[in-house]
Structure formats: structure tokens, C-alpha cells
């Protein structure tokens, strides 16, 4: 079950608390507050986060991954417009009438579009600045919620320990471009 904290400016999603849910806090090595972050927070290169997202989609055979903005789609599209303009698949999304920019409707990515999702995350992590530019990923194929924030933060909610272990392994092997 997914728990939502909704405010006018932000929608934050997570798996509802239970004994089986594992929460992983991850920060990039260049996070602005990295020196003050607790020891329990994993640190990874910024470039590894986007590749990790693509690896999760492929290795876990997720057929549908849903991207939901923390703010509104308008903030996301504004933040990534320059960095994603060369991505043909994203241009199709950008011109699609199915996205209402003032809303938070989920945008669906299939396995064939995992590279586009990777590029979206990569661009957010380099071009975006505010929490409204954050992105939440979830799937109907696994009890998993991943929140990615532009400052270099990622919170991963895994529905059970085995899934969390798989995610840890994928994160440890995520390459940096």
C-alpha cells in the first residue's frame, strides 16, 4: 500500500509502514549537505542514480514504471526542457496532449522507454534545483517507491528485504557515465 503526503506544493509518496518495508536513504557524493548527513545514508556518485533507475526497470522486469512529479509536471518540463530537447522520445511526451502540466497524473514508461526515463532522471539531477522538480517512481510490478530529488537525494522504499537487497546490489554496481 502506498501512503501519500499531499500539500498544495508537493506530493510525497512512500510505502505504508510495516515490518516488511525497508527504507534506504541515499545521497550523492556531491550533495550540498553531505558533511552533515548521518552515517546510515549511503553515498553514491550523482551519475550512478540515473543508471540505477534504468537497471531497476530492466533487472526487475518492470513492465510499467510510473513517474509522478513531486510538484507539477509544469515544473518538471520547465527544468528539463533544455537538457531533453535532443531526446526524440521525450519530445513526443512533451508535445503530447495527454499530459496536463498543472497536474500530477502519472506518466507511464515501459521497458522500451527505460533509457528515456534514465535520461529524464539524469537531466533532473543536473538541471533542476527545487524540491518541486523531484520525481517519484513506482511500478505495479514490484512493491517499490523511489523518490529522486534534484539536490542529490534518493529515498527508496522496498516492500520486503529481498527486494531491498536486490536494489542495494544494483546500486552498488550502477555505473557512472
C-alpha positions as CSV (number, residue, x, y, z in Angstrom):
1,X,0.0,0.0,0.0
2,X,1.3,3.5,-0.9
3,X,1.0,6.3,1.6
4,X,0.7,9.9,0.3
5,X,1.5,13.2,1.9
6,X,-0.1,15.8,-0.3
7,X,0.1,19.5,0.0
8,X,-0.6,22.3,-2.5
9,X,3.1,22.4,-3.5
10,X,4.3,18.8,-3.1
11,X,3.1,15.2,-3.3
12,X,5.3,12.8,-1.4
13,X,4.7,9.0,-1.8
14,X,6.0,6.1,0.2
15,X,5.1,2.6,1.1
16,X,3.0,2.4,4.2
17,X,4.8,1.4,7.3
18,X,5.0,-2.3,8.1
19,X,7.6,-4.7,9.4
20,X,8.5,-5.8,5.9
21,X,9.2,-2.4,4.4
22,X,12.8,-1.4,4.1
23,X,13.7,2.3,3.6
24,X,17.1,3.2,2.1
25,X,18.3,6.8,2.2
26,X,20.8,7.6,-0.5
27,X,22.7,10.8,-1.2
28,X,25.1,11.8,-4.0
29,X,28.7,12.3,-3.0
30,X,28.3,16.0,-4.1
31,X,25.1,16.6,-2.1
32,X,25.3,20.2,-0.7
33,X,25.0,18.9,2.9
34,X,27.0,15.7,2.5
35,X,29.2,16.5,5.5
36,X,26.2,16.8,7.8
37,X,24.4,13.6,6.6
38,X,24.2,10.7,9.0
39,X,26.4,7.6,8.7
40,X,23.4,5.4,7.7
41,X,22.9,7.3,4.5
42,X,24.5,5.6,1.5
43,X,26.6,7.8,-0.7
44,X,26.9,7.3,-4.4
45,X,28.2,9.3,-7.4
46,X,25.5,11.5,-8.8
47,X,25.9,9.9,-12.2
48,X,25.0,6.5,-10.8
49,X,21.5,7.3,-9.8
50,X,20.0,7.6,-13.3
51,X,21.7,4.3,-14.3
52,X,20.4,2.7,-11.2
53,X,16.8,3.6,-12.2
54,X,17.3,2.0,-15.6
55,X,18.9,-1.1,-14.1
56,X,15.9,-1.5,-11.7
57,X,13.5,-1.4,-14.7
58,X,15.4,-4.0,-16.6
59,X,16.7,-6.3,-13.9
60,X,13.3,-6.5,-12.1
61,X,11.5,-6.9,-15.4
62,X,9.1,-4.0,-14.7
63,X,6.6,-3.7,-17.4
64,X,5.1,-0.4,-16.3
65,X,7.0,2.2,-14.3
66,X,5.1,5.3,-13.4
67,X,6.7,8.7,-12.9
68,X,4.8,11.2,-10.7
69,X,6.1,14.7,-10.1
70,X,6.6,15.9,-6.5
71,X,5.4,19.3,-7.7
72,X,3.5,19.7,-11.0
73,X,4.5,18.5,-14.5
74,X,5.0,22.1,-15.5
75,X,8.0,22.4,-13.1
76,X,9.5,19.2,-14.4
77,X,9.1,20.1,-18.1
78,X,10.5,23.6,-17.5
79,X,13.5,22.2,-15.6
80,X,14.4,19.6,-18.2
81,X,13.4,21.3,-21.5
82,X,16.9,22.3,-22.5
83,X,18.6,19.0,-21.4
84,X,15.9,16.8,-23.0
85,X,15.4,18.6,-26.3
86,X,17.6,16.2,-28.2
87,X,15.7,13.1,-26.9
88,X,13.1,12.2,-29.5
89,X,11.0,10.0,-27.2
90,X,10.8,12.9,-24.7
91,X,9.8,15.4,-27.4
92,X,6.9,13.1,-28.2
93,X,5.9,13.2,-24.5
94,X,6.5,17.0,-24.4
95,X,4.1,17.6,-27.3
96,X,1.5,15.0,-26.2
97,X,-1.9,16.3,-25.1
98,X,-2.1,13.5,-22.5
99,X,0.0,15.4,-20.0
100,X,-1.8,18.1,-18.1
101,X,1.0,20.4,-17.0
102,X,-0.7,21.7,-13.9
103,X,-1.4,18.2,-12.6
104,X,0.4,15.3,-11.2
105,X,-1.0,12.5,-13.4
106,X,1.4,9.5,-13.7
107,X,3.4,9.2,-16.8
108,X,3.9,5.6,-17.8
109,X,7.3,4.2,-19.0
110,X,7.5,0.7,-20.5
111,X,10.8,-1.4,-20.7
112,X,11.5,0.0,-24.2
113,X,11.5,3.5,-22.7
114,X,13.8,2.8,-19.7
115,X,16.5,4.8,-21.5
116,X,14.2,7.8,-21.7
117,X,13.4,7.5,-18.0
118,X,17.1,7.3,-17.3
119,X,17.8,10.5,-19.3
120,X,14.9,12.3,-17.5
121,X,16.4,11.4,-14.1
122,X,19.9,12.4,-15.3
123,X,18.6,15.7,-16.6
124,X,16.7,16.4,-13.4
125,X,19.8,15.7,-11.3
126,X,21.8,18.2,-13.4
127,X,19.4,20.9,-14.4
128,X,16.7,21.0,-11.7
129,X,17.2,22.8,-8.4
130,X,14.0,22.8,-6.3
131,X,12.0,20.1,-4.5
132,X,9.1,20.8,-6.8
133,X,11.4,19.3,-9.5
134,X,11.5,16.0,-7.7
135,X,10.2,12.8,-9.2
136,X,8.7,9.7,-7.7
137,X,8.9,6.3,-9.5
138,X,6.7,3.3,-8.7
139,X,5.5,0.2,-10.5
140,X,2.7,-2.2,-10.4
141,X,5.3,-5.0,-10.9
142,X,7.1,-4.6,-7.6
143,X,6.4,-3.1,-4.2
144,X,8.8,-0.3,-4.7
145,X,8.7,3.5,-4.5
146,X,11.7,5.6,-5.4
147,X,11.8,9.4,-4.8
148,X,14.5,11.4,-6.5
149,X,15.3,14.9,-5.5
150,X,17.5,17.3,-7.6
151,X,19.8,18.1,-4.7
152,X,21.1,14.6,-5.0
153,X,18.8,12.7,-2.7
154,X,17.0,9.4,-3.2
155,X,14.7,7.6,-0.9
156,X,13.9,4.0,-1.8
157,X,11.0,2.1,-0.2
158,X,11.2,-1.6,-0.8
159,X,8.2,-3.8,0.2
160,X,10.4,-6.6,1.5
161,X,14.0,-7.4,2.4
162,X,14.8,-9.4,-0.7
163,X,13.8,-6.6,-2.9
164,X,15.8,-4.1,-0.8
165,X,18.8,-6.4,-1.2
166,X,18.4,-6.5,-5.0
167,X,18.2,-2.7,-5.0
168,X,21.4,-2.4,-2.9
169,X,23.2,-4.7,-5.3
170,X,22.0,-2.8,-8.4
171,X,23.0,0.5,-6.7
172,X,26.5,-0.9,-5.8
173,X,27.0,-1.8,-9.5
174,X,25.4,1.2,-11.1
175,X,27.9,2.7,-13.5
176,X,28.8,6.4,-13.8
177,X,28.8,7.8,-17.3
